[in-house]
Amino acid sequence: MSQDSQQNQDIAYRGYTISVAPVNGGRDGRWHDAYKIMKGDVLISEHSNTNIVHEDFDTAVDSSINYAKLQIDNLVG
């Protein structure tokens, strides 16, 4: 899957919408986790983590989704 199609993909999870948008670190070429969590039109959380780095875009997408799901699980209980 291309970076553009994955970046624009919204994932529904437990009544929330996760939008992933990994960030390229620039010179090092590594990718960092980043995502938004929405409930309807309301932004619940926006997160970017430059401490976690990945060698490729696909891994950063998967990691971002997993972290967002964990955050939603913690919100829902």
N, C-alpha and C positions, 0 to 999 in steps of 0.2 A: 504494500500500500504506500502511496506517495506521502511525503511530508505534508503537503497541502491538504489532502483528503483526510489524513489523521488529525491534523491540527484543527480542522473545522468540524470534526465529528463530535456530536453530543451524545453522552451516554446517560440513559435513565437508570436510576438506582434508588430504590426505596422511597419514591416520591420526589426525588431531587434530580437535578440535571447537572452532570459534570461536563465541563468544557476543558479539554486539555490544550495546553499551549507551551510545550517545553521551550526553554530558552537556550540558544547557542552561546557558549561562553566566549566566543570571539577567537582570540589568538590560539587558544589551546584546542579549539575545534570540538570540545566536549559539550554535552548537553546537560541541562539542569532541569529538575522537576518544576512544573508550574501548572496550576489549574484554578478554575473557578467553580464554585458550587452555587447553584441557583435553586430557588423554590418558587416556581412561577416566574414572575418578573422581578423578584427580590433577590439581590445578591446576599448570600449567606456567608460566604467565605471566599477569599482570594489568596492564593498561596504561591510563593516562589521560593525555592530552596537552592541556594548556590553552594551549600555545603555538600550536597549529594551530586556527584557527577557520573555521567554515563558516556561510554565510548560512542554510542550511536543513538539516533533519534528514536528508533522503535523501542529501545529499552527505556528511554526517558518517558515515552508515552505510557508504557505499561506501568512503570513505577509511579507516575503521576496519578494514574487511574487507581492504583492500589492504595495510595496514601489518601486520596479523596474518599474512597469507599470506607476506609478506616475512620476518617473524620466524621462521615455521615453516620456510621455505626455508633460512634461515641455520642453524637447528637441525639439519635433516636433512642438509644439505650438498650 
